[in-house]
Amino acid sequence: MERSTGFVLAVDAVTRHVNSARPDAPVRPDPPRPPRLAPTRLAAAAALRRLADRMEPRPARVPTCQS
């Protein structure tokens, strides 16, 4: 009796697990969250952009031929 009950529970668990990967499986939407640290991220991005602009080498000047 114990083995048959375990077998039934195992088959049920495996079936639920396999069916959860199906494309039409039910999906629980994530609750909406406000963006965290948005001002900090924008400030860090601006600072990194300014630093990259300062460190990036300038293109060489093209000599002009005036003859």
Sequence and secondary structure as in RCSB ss.txt:
>XXXX:A:sequence
MERSTGFVLAVDAVTRHVNSARPDAPVRPDPPRPPRLAPTRLAAAAALRRLADRMEPRPARVPTCQS
>XXXX:A:secstr
 HHHHHHHHHHHHHHHHHHTTSTTS          TTHHHHHHHHHHHHHHHHHHS           
